[in-house]
Amino acid sequence: MADQDEEIALPDLATADALPVATEDEMTAEEEDQVRSAQDLEAVFDVPVNVSAVLGKTHIEVSNLLKLGRGAIVELDRKVGEAIDIYVNERLVARGEVVVVDDRLGVTMTEIVKGGVS
């Protein structure tokens, strides 16, 4: 599975800086492709998606699940410091790290997974 994972650079389409400001005559073919790609994606910018950051997983029997109470510890399949999985609509798209932003938990993406696995 590691040979399928590959980091790819994505332009930041949310900022004006992401798009070249050169005139069409001055643009390279790669810059023209970026502008065209951003314009093609514009139609889906407002489509809602579900984003999940998975810290880890475990399997537990229902009988044991029902015995859990406040303060119970459930062991996950990840180690401290190991990357978490980031899913968009139940499809693995990236790996990242947990961060704290203004007393809230967040996720920073450290790796984009090409050809996400579900």
Phi, psi and omega per residue, in radians:
M1 nan -0.544 -3.130
A2 -1.114 -0.516 3.130
D3 -1.282 -0.294 3.083
Q4 -1.440 -0.472 -3.097
D5 -1.353 2.267 -3.128
E6 -2.602 2.334 3.125
E7 -1.364 2.400 3.061
I8 -2.297 2.545 3.135
A9 -1.526 2.315 3.117
L10 -2.053 2.415 3.085
P11 -1.252 2.603 3.081
D12 -1.479 1.730 -3.052
L13 -1.372 -0.163 -3.091
A14 -1.429 -0.256 -3.116
T15 -1.965 2.644 3.127
A16 -1.170 -0.445 -3.126
D17 -1.173 -0.313 -3.072
A18 -1.227 -0.440 -3.081
L19 -1.760 2.458 3.121
P20 -1.108 2.570 3.141
V21 -1.833 0.066 3.128
A22 -1.231 2.739 3.068
T23 -1.250 2.883 -3.091
E24 -1.056 -0.569 3.140
D25 -1.176 -0.502 -3.075
E26 -1.612 -0.162 -3.071
M27 -1.343 2.517 3.008
T28 -1.421 2.934 3.127
A29 -1.064 -0.671 -3.141
E30 -1.135 -0.733 3.115
E31 -1.146 -0.684 3.092
E32 -1.089 -0.694 3.109
D33 -1.119 -0.683 3.123
Q34 -1.117 -0.773 3.131
V35 -1.107 -0.780 3.137
R36 -1.101 -0.732 3.134
S37 -1.105 -0.749 3.135
A38 -1.127 -0.716 3.122
Q39 -1.162 -0.660 3.113
D40 -1.131 -0.615 -3.113
L41 -1.380 -0.284 -3.070
E42 -0.954 -0.573 -3.119
A43 -1.157 -0.398 -3.093
V44 -1.861 0.096 -3.110
F45 -1.029 -0.534 -3.085
D46 -1.689 0.121 3.130
V47 -1.372 2.147 3.137
P48 -1.293 2.500 3.083
V49 -2.331 2.740 3.071
N50 -1.653 2.184 3.111
V51 -1.993 2.248 -3.141
S52 -2.217 2.368 3.028
A53 -1.942 1.981 -3.026
V54 -1.744 2.015 3.127
L55 -1.281 -0.560 -3.122
G56 3.008 3.063 -3.115
K57 -2.368 2.803 3.024
T58 -2.717 2.806 3.054
H59 -1.960 2.333 -3.115
I60 -2.507 2.473 3.112
E61 -1.287 2.596 -3.114
V62 -0.992 -0.712 -3.128
S63 -1.048 -0.683 3.113
N64 -1.307 -0.588 3.094
L65 -1.084 -0.720 -3.137
L66 -1.184 -0.359 3.132
K67 -1.453 -0.205 -3.108
L68 -1.214 2.495 3.106
G69 -2.400 -3.069 3.132
R70 -0.998 2.304 3.122
G71 1.554 -0.074 3.131
A72 -1.174 2.560 3.132
I73 -1.913 2.237 3.095
V74 -1.983 2.074 -3.119
E75 -1.333 2.313 3.132
L76 -1.812 2.964 -3.072
D77 -1.505 0.242 -3.121
R78 -2.038 2.744 3.077
K79 -1.788 2.779 3.107
V80 -1.035 2.307 3.119
G81 1.544 -0.177 3.120
E82 -1.294 2.526 -3.117
A83 -1.063 2.546 3.068
I84 -1.695 2.769 3.133
D85 -1.625 2.425 3.110
I86 -2.030 2.127 -3.101
Y87 -1.958 2.475 2.967
V88 -2.103 2.099 -3.060
N89 0.869 0.851 3.088
E90 1.123 0.335 3.106
R91 -2.065 2.205 3.139
L92 -1.135 2.095 -3.119
V93 -2.099 -0.349 -3.075
A94 -2.809 2.971 2.995
R95 -2.205 2.666 -3.090
G96 -2.810 -2.931 -3.117
E97 -2.239 2.603 3.080
V98 -1.363 2.366 3.099
V99 -2.292 2.821 3.067
V100 -1.937 2.204 3.129
V101 -2.240 1.995 3.134
D102 0.873 0.921 3.118
D103 1.103 0.340 3.076
R104 -2.172 2.645 3.072
L105 -1.434 2.512 3.071
G106 -2.508 -3.121 -3.137
V107 -2.327 2.346 3.009
T108 -1.921 2.277 -3.122
M109 -1.387 2.241 3.123
T110 -1.900 -0.289 -3.095
E111 -2.688 2.283 3.029
I112 -1.629 2.317 -3.126
V113 -1.669 1.973 -3.137
K114 -1.287 2.359 -3.139
G115 1.105 0.957 -3.064
G116 -0.752 2.533 -3.107
V117 -1.803 2.440 3.106
S118 -1.712 nan nan
